[in-house]
Every structure is written in structure tokens, then in C-alpha cells.
Amino acid sequence: MLIRAAEIDGRLADVRIEGGRVAALGVLEPAEGERMIDAGGGALLPGLHDHHIHCAALAVARASLACGPPDVTDEARLAAVLAQPGSGWLRGIGYHESVAGMLDARQLDRWTGDRPVRIQHRSGRMWFLNSAALDRLLSGAVPPTGMEREDGRWTGRLFDADAWLRSALGGVPPDMGSIGKELASLGVTGITDMSPANDDRMAGHFAAERDTGRLPQRILLAGTLALSDAPRHASVTIGAAKLHLHEHQLPDFDDCVAFVSDAHERDRVAAIHCTTEVELVFALAALKEAGVRPGDRIEHAGITPDPLLAQMAEMRLHVVSQPHFIAERGDQYLADVEPRERALLYRLAAFRRAGVTLAAGSDAPYGRPDPWASMRAAVSRRTATGITIGHDEALTPEEARDLFLADPLELGHIRRIREGAPADLCLLDRGWAQARTRLDAADVRMTLIAGSTVHDRVDQSPVQRRPRTDAPA
């Protein structure tokens, strides 16, 4: 394949792709029968990498009902959404207590009747079940410790029990074909799945999804410590050991230190979920006690005061942020977060000034999977209603873009298009000077992974194809 007249790092060049890699850059003549694409001066970027996503949950979420902001903002609307006819399971996602408080089974029963309903909180760590759901789940399974009970009755609130819920439901991992296509259309060629429960079973499922082409993106899989012992799959790379902290139920400190140490002994970095200041203090103390391995990560860093930021810089930790949460949740943050902490929300530029390695991920389905929307939010720092949060944390369009160009195995290295590099590419329909003012997924014209086209909206006229082929030359 020959891509002609592409803008690469501000200059026009032709790019030849052979054997899944960039074979040559410069002014190139087409070979006989070679497929050619006229980029027309459009920017050619390395494929984007989502450094924090939950693919299985995203696939399931696409078949679920939105039960929280911005789609659902009050009790009446929630009741209307849940009034779906039918007898099978109804699954809701994205709930926030600003809609109708902390739901319980009795409240849900008034809206849902005999149909089993489960609704996931926006945080991803709890479920709300109606009575019909409780009856079905408990008819063949022992209640987990995370199932809340008050005054001798089940409230319908289930905490941190996703593995139990999957087992009780008899579920199987979802088909990720639609997710693969969606991510490809956004220019995403690689993902780091950060689901803390990922184990050997999920490693096998991800490998099968990639081998069949349903999930064409390159896969770095974080998860349990046991994932270290999973059978190796050529199409899946094992990543960080994920520890999910919750401020209101922190683990035993020594257990946390042991987790980090065990991850390091297994030649893996630790990735610790920290959305609050308390969680971050706890995580930094555990990492200091266990010792830091290059590449250890803080996921989210939702609130980071200057003293903790300085510690993170001194410890040379990496941060994977979600800039788009300011756009998607910022107005709710303004209502829930104390004024003194608002400027500390999802900081970006402060990390860069301190020399902390920074990358970004969507956290989808708990955030939108669109990296371009995240880039826009990183530049504007504006909420949905246009209020700016932490204007000093804004990035330039280039800095925002590079959050998704970081090498997933070495976040401090920004990938560029070079000879010999994998031909994982994102072609835009316009030059970067215009694209940087938009940062819009609509500008993605073509996505290639290892030289194979996984998304193509190129007009057919400038594209020359060999008969009956869409594979790389």
C-alpha cells in the first residue's frame, strides 16, 4: 500500500506499507499494482491508544438503558425509562444518586413490577436490584458479603460483587465486534483494558476476539495477579496488576503493600485506582512501602493536591487521566465537590510541569470512548454548560493528542511515524492546522492496524485498488 501526500509532523510525504510496517517515507513512486491512497494533505498520525478502557462492560453497556445524567436527571424520567414491557432481565447503567437518591428494591419495585432489573451505579462498583432480581439471583446462589441487608431484609444494593453477579447470572463474556468497529472509526488502534477482574478466562476471550477480527485493536490486558499465570496468547500482552481502591472500604494496608510487591515480583507494574484524595494518600503510602517499579501507575488521579503531586513526581509514577470527565461530569462536580478542591480535579498541565508522565484513557463505559472528545476537554476544561474548571490545567491540542499517542508499554515515549514502525495509522481528512482547532472524530478518514484497513470512509475515486483485495501490499 502507498499513501501519497500525507502530512506527517508538518511536512508532506508518501508512506509505503509492507508486511504490516512502515517500509519507507519520502517522495515515493508507486510499484506496479500497488494500492494507492491519496491523502490529499490530510494529517497521518500513529493510531490512537486508549490507555484505560473496560471493553466487556462497554459491549454490554451498548445493550443497556441509560439511567443517569445527562440522559436521565430526575425520578420521573427514571421511572419512565424502567417501565419497559417484557419479562426478561432489564439492565440499566450510569446511575447517579442525584437522580433519585440511593435506590433500593422497594423503590424499584414500584416502577418495575415483576420484571427483574439491575442498575449499575456510575462508579461501576455497585448495583441496585429490584425484588424480582433478588429472587432470581438468590434462588441458586449464596449471597455475597457485598449484598446489603437491613432490618432482616435485602435492600437490593450490591457492592463490589461483579464476579459473583456474573456467576449467578451464568453469563459469558460478550461479543466485542461492535466495540472494535466503533473504536476503529475513532482512529483507535490499541487498547489497555483495565478491568480489575481480568483473569485467564478473559485473556482467552480477548485473544479469541482479536484472532477472529471482532476486536482488531492491539490489546494490553491489566487485571488480577493471577493473570500473570494465564496461558500466553500471541494476540494479547499482559499488563499491569490492577488494584481498585474505594475510600469508604479501603483494604488492609499490609495486604495492599503485598499486592504491589507481588505484582513487581511477577515482573508487572501496579496500577492503582484513585479518584479521591484519601485513596491517593493510601496508594502513595503503599507504593512507598513496597517500592516503586518504573511504570507503576495511578489511574484517574481525580483529586491531586500539590503536596501529593510532588510525591508522585519524586516517585516517578505515571498517571492515566480522563480529561473528558470535566466535560461529562463537571457540572455535577461543581455541585458535589468542595470549592477548595475544584481546581484539583483531573489535573493535566500541573503533572506535565512537575515532570510526571501523563497519558489518557476513556474509562468507557463510565465515560465516552471518543478520544477526540477527551482531547477537546483537555484543551477547553469546560463543563457541558460552559463553566471552566481549572483553566491552568488546560493543554495545547498537541499535548492533548499526545496523551493518546503514548506507547502503552512505555508511557513516557510518544509514538511517531517512522520507518520500521508498525503500520498502525490514523488518517485525517484535513491537515493538522485545521484538525487541531476541531479535535473531532468526524475528521477520521481511515484507520489501519498492521497495514490492514479496519475503518475506511475514503471516497472511492482517489483510491486505487487491486481487484478483490483490501489487504496491505
N, C-alpha and C positions, 0 to 999 in steps of 0.2 A: 504494500500500500504506500502511496505517496500523497502526503498532504502538502499542497502548494500554497505559498504566500500566506503563511500563518504568522501572527505576531507573537514572538517569544521574547520575553524580557525587553519589550520595547522596540525590537527590530524584526523585520520580515525575514522569514526563512522557510525553506522547504524541509519536510521531515519524511525520511523513509523509515518504514517499519518492516522488520523482517524477524521471523522467529519469536514474535511476541515482545521484541525490544526495539528501542530506537537505534536504528542501524547507522543513520547519517543525518547531519544537519548542514544546511547551507543552500547554495543555488544548485539544484539537482535536476538532471534530465530524466524523464520517465523511461523506465525499461519497457520492453515490448510486452504488451498485455497487462501491464501493471494497473491496478485500480488506482484512480486518482480522485482526489477531493480538492476542490478549490476553496480554500478557507476565506478568500476574499479579504484578507487583512484582519480576520477575526482572531481574538486572543486565544492562544493554545496554552492551557495550564496543565500541570500534573493533576491527575484525578483527585478529587477531594476525599478526605478520610474523616469519617465520623468517629471521634475518639471515645464516645460514651453513648451507647445505644442499647436497647433491650429488644432484639428483633422478634423473639417469640411473643412477647407481650404486645408489641406493635402489630403483629399479624392478627392476633386475637382481638385487639382493640378496634381494628378496622371492621369487625363484625359486631361491635358493641354499641350501646347507646351512650351518647354524651350526657352526663348528669351533673355537670358543673360549669362554672364560668369559662368562656363567655356565652356558651350556648344556653345554659340554664342558670338563672340567677335568683330564683325565688321558689318557695314551696309549691305554689300553684302550677308553675311550669314543670317542676319535677314530677308532680302528681300526674300531669297530663302526659309526660314522656313515658312514665311507667305504666300507664293504662293501655298496654298493648294486648290485643286479643291473642289467645293461644294457650297451650298447656305446657310447652317445653320451657327450658331454662331461659331466663332473661338476664343479660349481663350488662351492667352499667359501668362506666368509667369516669374518672376525672372529678369525682365529687369533692366539694369543699364545704366545710361546716357553715360558711357564710350563707349557703342556700337555705338550709332548714335545720341547722344545729347538728348535733351528733345523733345520727339516726339510730333507731332501734327496731326490733322486729315488730312490735305493736304498731309503731308509726307506719312502717312499710306495709303491714297487713291491710291498713285502711285503704291504701292505694292499689294494692296488687292482688288481693284476694288469695286464691288457691294456687296461683302460678308461682313456681319457685324463682326467686330473684336474688341475685348477688350484685352488690355495687362496690366498686373499688374506690377507695379514697385517693385523692390526687397525689399523695405522697407515695403510693404504691405499697404501703406497709400494713394496711388494714382493709377489711371487707365488712360490709353491712349485709346481713341476711334476714329475709323475712321468715315467718314460721314454716311455710311450706319448704323453704330451702333447708332450714334446720332439720325438719323431719326427714327429708331425703338423705341428707349428709350423715346424720347420726343413726340412721337405721342400719347401717352396715359398717360403721367406723367408730372407734373410741375417740371421744372429744380430746382435742389437743390442749396443751396448757394455755395457749393463746386465745381460747374461746371464753369470753367473759360471762360470768354468772353473778347475778344479784338477787338477793331475797329468794333463793331457791329456783330461779328461772334463768334460762339462757337469754341474754339481751339481744343476741344477733350480731354482736360485734366480735370480729375475729382478727387477732393481731399476729402479724409475723408468722403466718402458718401456710404459706403458699404451697410448700411441698406436701403438707397434709391435705390441703384442698385439692390439689391435682390428683393425689392418690384416691381420695374419697370420691371424686368425680369420675375416676377411671379414664382420665384424659390422656391424649397422646400429643406430642409436640406438633405444632401447626405447620401447614404448608406455607412456605415463605416466598412463593413465586410472585405474589403481588407486591410484596415488600421489595424484592430485588428489582422489579421493574420501576417502582416508584423512586427508589434511591438512584437508579441509573439515570432516570430522567432529570435528576437534580445534579448530575455530574459526580455522584459519589461512587468511587471505585473500590473503597475499602471500609471496613467497619471494625470497631473494637466492641464486642458485646460484653457488657459489664454486669450481667445478671449474677448476683452472688451465689445463686443455687446451681449454676452451671456445673455439670459433672460429666462422667464418662458417657452417660446416656445422651446428654445434649451435645457433647463433642461429636458423637457418631451421627446425630441428626444433622448438625451443621455441615458435617462432611458430605452427607448424602445430598443435602440441599444444594451444595456448591457443585458436587460432581455431576448432578443432573442438570445444572444450569439454572435452577429455580432461584438461587441466590448467587449471582455471578461474582459478587464483590469478594475481594480478598478478606479473610477472616482471621482476626486475632481474638482469642477467646479467653476472657477472665472468668473467675469463678472460685469454686471451693479449693481447699488444699488438696483434696483427693483428685482433683483434675490433673495434678502432676503425674498420677499413676495411670491415667487413661491411655488406652491404645493410641499410638500415634497415627495421625491421618495426614497424608501429604497436602491436603487442601485446607487444613486448619492448623494455625500456630497457637500454642498455649501461651497465654499472657499472665497478667497479674493475679495474685490471690486477693480476692475482694472481701473486705470487712465492712459491713453496713452498720454504722453506729446510730443509736437513737437516744437523744438526750434524756428522755424520761425512763429509759430502761438500758442504761449503759452496762456492758459486760463487765465481768470481773477484770480488774486491771492486769493481774498476772496472766490471765487467760489471753488477754489482748496482746501482751508482750510476747507470749509464747506463740501466738498465731503469726506475728510478724517474723519472729525468729525462725519458725518452721518454714515459712514461705521462702526466706533467704536461703535456708539450708537446702531447699528444693530447687535452688537456682531460679527463683521467681521474685519479682518485686511485689511489694504490698501496695494495694490501692484502697484507701480508706474514705468512706462516705462521710462528709462533714458539711452539713448545711447550717449548723448553729455555732456560736462562739464556744459554748460548752463542749460540743463534740470535737471542735478543733483543738481546744486545750487538751482534752483527753488523748486525742490521736497524737499530738506532738509529744506529749509525755511518754506515751507508749513507744513511739519511734525512737525517741532519745534513749530510752532504757534498752530497747532491743538492738539499737544501732541501725544506721541508715544505709541502705544499699542504693547505689546510683540508679535512678529511675523510679524510686518509690514515689507514689502519687497521692495527692489529696484530690478527691473527687468533689466537685462543686465549690468548696470554699465559699459558702453562701454569705457568711459574715466574717470578715477578717480585719480586726483592729491592727493598727500599726505595729504594736509590740509582737503580735503573733506573726505578722508578715515578716518582720525582721528575723524571727526564729526560723521561719520557713526558708528564707534566703540563706541563712547561715548553715542550715542543714542540707541545702541544695536539693530541696524537694521540688517535684513537678506539680503543677496544678492543671486540672482539666475542668474548665468552666462551662457555663451555659449562659452566654450573653443574652440570648433571646428571652430568658426568664424576666428580664427587666421590661420587655415589651409585652409579654404574655401575662405576667403576674404582678407587674409593677404597681398597678392601681390598688390591688389587694394588699401588697406590701405596705403601701402608704397608709392603709387603714390598720394593719396589724403590727407593723414594726415600729419600735420606739424611734422618735425623731433623731436621737443621737446615733442610731445605728444605720440610718437610711443611706448615708454616704458610703457605708462599708459593704453594701450589698453587691455581690458578684463583681468585685473589683477586677479591673483589667490592667489599665495603664500603670497602676501602682506596682503590680507584680513585675511588669517589664522594667520599670525604673529601678526596682530592687534587684534585678538580675535573676528573677525566678522564671524558670522555663514554663511557658504557658501554651496550652492547646485548648481546643473546644470540642464539645460533643453535644448532641441534641437531647440526650436523656429520653428520647422517644420510647414509648408513647406518652411520657409525662411532660413532654414538650413537643413542639412541631419538629418533624425530621428534616426541615428545609435549612441547609447550612447558609443559604443566601439571606434568609430572614435573620439568622443569627448574626451574620456579618453586618447587616443594616443596623441591628440593635446595638452592636458593639461600637458602631460609629456614632449613632444618634443618642443612645442612652435614654430614649424616650419611652414612656408607657403608652398604652393603647389610646389614652386620652390626651397624649401630647405633653405630659409632665416630664421634665428631665430629672433623672436620679443619678447623682454622682457624675456631673459633667466632666470633672477632672479625670475620670476613668475611661473616657472615650478613646478609641483607637483610630488610626487612619484606615482608609479602605484596604491598603496593602497589608497593614498589620492584622486587620480582621481576616482577610483572605488567608494569610499565612497560618492562622490558628487551625485551618483545615488542610494545610499542606505539610504539617509536621510529620516526620517519619514515625509511624506508630511504635516502632521498636526503639527509637531514639528521638524523643520529642524535641530535643534541642536542635535537631537537624531539619532544615526546611528543604523539602524535595524540589528539584528543578529539572527541567527537561535537558538531559544530557545524553550523548552517545553511550550506548550500553545500558541505559536505564530501562526498567520495564515500561512497555508502551501502555501505561495506564494514564489516559488523557481525557481532558475535558475541553472541547472546542466551543467557544462562544461565537455568536453571530455578529459580533461587533468588537472593535478594538478596546483595549483596557481603558483608555482615556474616557470613553463613554460608559463602559460597563461599570467602572468604579463609582460613577455617580448614581447608579441604579442598584447594583448588587441584587440582581433579580434572577430567579431561577428560570424565568421565561427566556433568558438570553442563552441558555444551554442548548447548543445545536446538535452536538454529537458527544457520546461517551464511549470510550474504548477501554477494555481491560485485556491486558496482554495482547494488544493489537486486534482483538475481536470487537466488533461493534455490538454494544449492548443497549444503546439508545441512539436513534437516528431520526432527526426531523429535517435533514438536509433536503432542499429542493432537488428533485431528481435531475434537472438539466445540467448543473455543473458537476455531477458525479458520474464518472465513467466506471462501469463495472464489467468484469469479465462475466460471460454468460453463466448463470446458475451458481453464483458464489457470493458469499458475503464474508468470507474468511480473509484474514490477513495474507498478504503475498509472502 
